[in-house]
């Protein structure tokens, strides 16, 4: 009996030392600058972009759709709570030149006076958050150019009264700053600059904005997402546009549910922004949550891999 106990004690001690050695080995082999992955599941929240990019030689196909007002004077049962109408539709393709560099093209209906939008964009993530927090954030740069292909308006006060080709162009630049606080919570901050070559009479060509958004994981497949964008307009411009058209500008607020189906990322959302393109929802969100002027929307993204392996 004593011999048996002695043998068991020796085996236990040896196992304990072996486990400690294994843990030390694992600790040594783990890179200190290991990058944080899956800060977000998609390159978009609702209105805002995230720092996520697709891998090299992958393509992301994405469809976004916005319906009409759920409530208010333009909503309700007569329009099936907005489902009978469509305020904006966008179809886009993004391709990974590198793991952290994407280019994209898109076509959108448009939700303001300016319609028939073609977009070219690029996203470059140049800072990655690390597991050991030696780099506490991820940072990406997004830039897009949007062209309107609609027929020019004869109303000279209209934003669509294009005299030259360059009048049809608008530009957006965004610095996207994100942090994954835990496996369940990620936040993003998006300072933005919008320039429109041509605007409606007395509207401003240049506009700065700040967006904030987040993702809270509910389960392995489901998360809650939300974002909020504040444009910094001149007070004189706000008053002029309100006096002219009777419409006010509002900050774009979106809330929604994100579902990972394994092959697709699906978003079901609600937002007061009628437009999808940054060049439009930042500058011309004229709908109010308080008046029931928010709408159903959805997006679906499917990724294709063209790597040979």
C-alpha positions in Angstrom: 0.0 0.0 0.0 2.8 2.4 0.9 4.6 1.6 -2.4 1.4 2.4 -4.3 0.9 5.7 -2.5 4.6 6.6 -3.2 4.2 5.8 -6.9 1.0 7.9 -7.2 2.7 10.9 -5.4 5.7 10.8 -7.8 3.4 10.6 -10.8 1.3 13.6 -9.5 4.5 15.7 -9.0 5.8 14.8 -12.4 2.5 15.7 -14.0 2.4 19.1 -12.2 6.0 20.0 -13.3 5.2 18.9 -16.8 2.1 21.1 -16.9 4.0 24.1 -15.6 6.7 23.6 -18.2 4.0 23.4 -20.9 2.4 26.6 -19.7 5.7 28.4 -19.7 6.4 27.1 -23.3 3.0 28.3 -24.5 3.5 31.7 -22.8 6.9 32.1 -24.5 5.6 31.1 -27.9 2.6 33.5 -27.9 3.6 36.7 -29.7 3.3 39.8 -27.6 2.0 41.8 -30.6 -0.7 39.3 -31.6 -3.4 41.2 -33.4 -7.0 41.3 -32.2 -9.4 39.7 -34.6 -13.1 40.1 -35.4 -13.5 43.5 -33.7 -16.7 43.7 -35.9 -18.3 41.0 -38.0 -18.7 43.3 -41.0 -17.3 46.3 -42.7 -20.5 48.2 -41.9 -22.7 48.8 -38.9 -25.9 50.5 -40.0 -24.9 53.9 -41.3 -21.2 53.9 -40.3 -18.2 52.0 -41.6 -16.0 49.8 -39.3 -12.3 49.0 -39.4 -13.0 45.5 -40.7 -11.5 44.7 -44.2 -11.8 41.5 -46.3 -8.8 39.4 -47.0 -6.6 39.4 -50.1 -8.4 38.0 -53.1 -11.8 37.9 -51.5 -14.9 39.8 -52.7 -17.7 41.0 -50.5 -21.1 41.4 -52.2 -23.5 43.6 -50.2 -27.1 44.8 -50.7 -28.6 47.6 -48.5 -32.3 48.5 -48.6 -34.3 51.3 -46.8 -38.1 51.3 -46.8 -40.5 54.2 -46.1 -41.6 55.8 -42.8 -43.1 53.3 -40.3 -45.3 56.0 -38.7 -46.0 59.7 -39.1 -47.9 61.4 -41.9 -46.2 59.3 -44.6 -46.4 56.0 -42.7 -48.9 53.8 -41.0 -51.2 51.1 -42.3 -51.9 52.8 -45.7 -48.3 52.2 -46.7 -48.0 48.9 -44.8 -45.8 50.7 -42.3 -43.3 51.8 -44.9 -42.9 48.4 -46.7 -44.8 49.6 -49.8 -42.1 52.3 -50.4 -38.4 52.3 -50.9 -36.3 55.4 -50.0 -32.9 54.0 -51.0 -31.2 50.9 -52.4 -27.5 50.2 -52.7 -25.6 47.3 -54.3 -21.9 47.1 -53.8 -18.8 45.0 -54.4 -15.6 45.2 -52.3 -12.4 43.4 -53.2 -9.4 42.7 -51.1 -6.1 43.8 -52.8 -4.4 43.0 -49.4 -5.6 41.8 -46.1 -5.9 45.4 -44.9 -6.6 47.2 -48.2 -9.9 47.0 -50.0 -11.3 48.7 -53.1 -15.0 48.9 -53.9 -17.7 50.0 -56.4 -21.4 50.6 -55.8 -24.6 51.8 -57.3 -27.3 53.5 -55.2 -30.7 54.9 -56.0 -30.1 58.0 -53.9 -32.6 59.5 -51.4 -32.2 63.3 -51.9 -32.6 65.6 -55.0 -29.4 64.0 -56.3 -30.1 60.4 -57.6 -28.6 57.6 -59.7 -25.4 57.4 -57.7 -22.2 55.6 -58.7 -19.5 55.2 -56.1 -15.8 54.2 -56.0 -14.1 53.7 -52.6 -11.0 52.5 -50.8 -10.5 51.4 -47.2 -7.0 50.9 -45.7 -6.5 49.7 -42.1 -3.0 50.8 -41.1 -3.1 50.2 -37.3 -4.2 47.0 -35.6 -5.2 46.6 -31.9 -3.1 44.0 -30.1 -4.1 41.4 -27.5 -1.5 42.7 -25.0 -2.9 46.3 -25.5 0.5 47.6 -26.6 -1.6 49.0 -29.4 -5.0 49.8 -27.8 -7.0 50.6 -31.0 -7.4 49.8 -34.7 -7.5 52.6 -37.2 -8.6 52.6 -40.8 -9.0 55.3 -43.5 -12.0 55.2 -45.8 -12.4 57.5 -48.9 -15.1 57.5 -51.5 -16.0 59.5 -54.6 -19.7 59.6 -55.7 -21.0 60.5 -59.2 -24.6 61.4 -60.0 -25.7 60.1 -63.5 -29.2 61.7 -63.4 -30.4 64.3 -65.9 -29.6 67.8 -64.7 -32.4 69.8 -63.2 -33.6 73.0 -64.8 -34.2 74.5 -61.4 -31.0 76.6 -60.8 -31.6 76.5 -57.0 -31.6 72.7 -57.0 -28.7 70.5 -55.9 -29.1 68.6 -59.1 -28.7 71.6 -61.4 -25.4 70.5 -62.9 -23.6 72.8 -65.2 -20.4 70.8 -65.6 -19.3 67.2 -65.1 -17.5 68.1 -61.9 -20.7 69.4 -60.4 -21.9 65.8 -60.2 -19.1 64.7 -57.9 -18.9 64.5 -54.1 -16.2 63.2 -51.8 -16.1 61.6 -48.4 -13.1 60.9 -46.2 -13.4 59.1 -42.8 -10.9 58.1 -40.1 -12.3 55.0 -38.4 -11.1 54.4 -34.9 -12.2 51.2 -33.2 -11.5 49.2 -30.0 -12.6 45.7 -28.9 -13.1 46.0 -25.2 -14.0 42.3 -24.7 -15.3 39.4 -26.7 -18.8 40.9 -26.3 -18.3 44.7 -26.8 -16.7 46.8 -29.6 -17.0 50.5 -30.2 -16.1 52.7 -33.2 -15.5 56.5 -33.6 -15.7 58.0 -37.1 -14.7 61.6 -37.7 -15.8 62.5 -41.3 -15.3 65.1 -43.9 -17.7 65.6 -46.8 -17.2 67.8 -49.8 -19.8 68.4 -52.5 -18.8 70.2 -55.6 -22.3 71.5 -56.1 -25.1 72.1 -53.6 -28.6 73.6 -53.4 -28.7 77.4 -53.2 -27.0 78.6 -49.9 -26.1 75.1 -48.7 -22.6 74.4 -47.6 -20.1 72.6 -49.8 -17.9 71.4 -46.9 -19.2 69.6 -43.9 -17.6 67.9 -40.9 -19.3 65.2 -38.9 -18.6 62.8 -36.0 -20.1 59.3 -35.8 -20.1 56.8 -32.9 -21.2 53.2 -33.0 -21.0 49.9 -31.3 -21.7 46.2 -31.3 -22.8 44.1 -28.3 -22.6 40.4 -28.7 -25.7 38.5 -27.5 -24.7 35.0 -28.7 -22.2 33.4 -31.1 -24.5 34.2 -34.0 -26.5 37.4 -32.9 -25.4 40.9 -31.8 -27.0 44.3 -31.2 -25.6 47.1 -33.3 -26.2 50.9 -33.2 -24.6 54.1 -34.5 -25.2 57.9 -34.3 -23.8 60.6 -36.6 -23.7 64.3 -35.8 -23.0 66.7 -38.7 -21.6 70.1 -37.7 -23.6 72.6 -39.8 -23.5 76.3 -39.6 -26.4 77.7 -37.6 -27.2 80.2 -40.4 -27.4 77.5 -42.9 -29.7 75.4 -40.7 -32.1 78.4 -40.3 -32.0 79.3 -44.0 -32.9 75.8 -45.1 -35.6 75.5 -42.5 -37.2 78.8 -43.6 -36.9 77.9 -47.3 -38.4 74.4 -47.2 -39.9 74.0 -43.8 -37.6 71.0 -43.2 -35.1 70.5 -40.4 -31.9 68.6 -40.3 -31.6 65.7 -37.8 -28.7 63.5 -36.6 -28.8 60.0 -38.1 -29.5 57.3 -35.5 -29.7 53.6 -36.3 -30.3 50.6 -34.1 -30.5 47.0 -35.3 -29.8 43.3 -35.0 -26.9 41.5 -36.7 -27.1 37.8 -37.5 -24.3 35.6 -38.7 -25.8 32.7 -40.7 -22.4 31.1 -41.4 -22.4 32.1 -45.1 -24.0 35.6 -44.8 -24.0 38.6 -42.4 -27.5 39.9 -42.2 -28.6 43.2 -40.5 -32.2 44.1 -39.7 -32.2 47.8 -38.7 -34.3 50.9 -37.9 -33.0 54.4 -38.8 -34.3 57.9 -39.5 -31.7 58.2 -42.3 -33.4 57.8 -45.7 -30.1 57.6 -47.6 -27.4 55.0 -47.4 -24.4 56.7 -49.0 -22.2 58.8 -46.7 -22.4 61.7 -49.1 -26.2 61.9 -48.5 -27.1 60.7 -45.0 -24.5 62.8 -43.3 -25.7 66.0 -44.9 -29.4 65.5 -45.6 -31.2 63.5 -42.9 -34.5 65.3 -42.7 -36.5 62.6 -40.8 -37.2 62.6 -37.1 -37.6 59.6 -34.8 -39.9 61.7 -32.6 -42.3 62.2 -35.6 -42.3 58.5 -36.5 -40.1 59.1 -39.5 -37.9 56.1 -39.1 -37.9 53.1 -41.3 -37.2 49.4 -41.6 -34.0 48.5 -43.4 -31.8 45.5 -44.0 -28.5 44.6 -45.4 -27.1 41.3 -46.5 -23.4 40.6 -47.2 -21.9 37.5 -48.9 -18.2 36.9 -49.1 -16.5 35.0 -52.0 -13.0 33.6 -51.8 -10.8 33.6 -55.0 -7.6 32.2 -53.3 -6.3 29.2 -55.2 -5.6 27.2 -52.0 
